[in-house]
Amino acid sequence: MTTPIQDTILSQLAALPEGKSIDPMNVAKAIQPERWQQLLGHVRTNAIELAREGKVVILRHNKPTNPEKFRGVYRIRLRLEGDPTSFEETAGDEE
């Protein structure tokens, strides 16, 4: 079962060409245009949950990153064939 935020993330991604990503800010603005800043933390939490489930990938510097350890600015895209499913070998890339 998905949350309204997860539904918004997945519907925005479904509308894009394969391999394109979305900005979490746009997700928050789609849900609550006047108070979108208050939703950014919830968007992040929901994006991480979708990444754990293998539905999306969290990107840092346009590269897949560990959803458990990333910090800072990020984007979200649908998982593509060949995307890593484990991040042990890329420890340290999250900064």
Residue pairs with C-beta under 8 A, 6 or more apart in sequence:
2 10
3 46
4 31
5 27
5 31
5 39
5 42
5 43
5 46
6 46
6 49
6 50
8 27
8 30
8 31
9 22
9 27
9 43
9 46
9 47
9 50
9 56
9 76
10 50
10 55
10 56
12 22
12 26
12 27
12 30
13 21
13 22
13 56
13 76
13 77
13 78
14 78
16 22
16 77
18 78
18 80
19 77
19 80
20 77
21 59
21 62
21 75
21 76
21 77
22 75
22 76
22 77
23 75
24 40
24 43
24 44
24 47
24 74
24 75
24 76
25 36
25 40
27 39
27 43
27 76
28 36
28 37
28 39
28 40
28 42
28 43
29 36
31 39
32 38
32 39
44 74
47 56
47 58
47 67
47 74
47 76
48 58
48 67
48 68
50 56
50 76
51 57
51 58
51 67
52 67
54 79
54 85
55 78
55 79
56 76
56 77
56 78
56 79
57 64
57 76
57 77
57 78
57 79
57 80
57 83
58 64
58 65
58 66
58 67
58 70
58 74
58 75
58 76
59 65
59 74
59 75
59 76
59 77
60 70
60 72
60 73
60 74
60 93
60 94
62 75
63 93
64 83
64 84
65 74
65 87
65 90
65 93
65 94
66 87
66 90
66 91
66 93
66 94
68 87
69 87
69 94
70 94
71 94
71 95
84 90
87 93
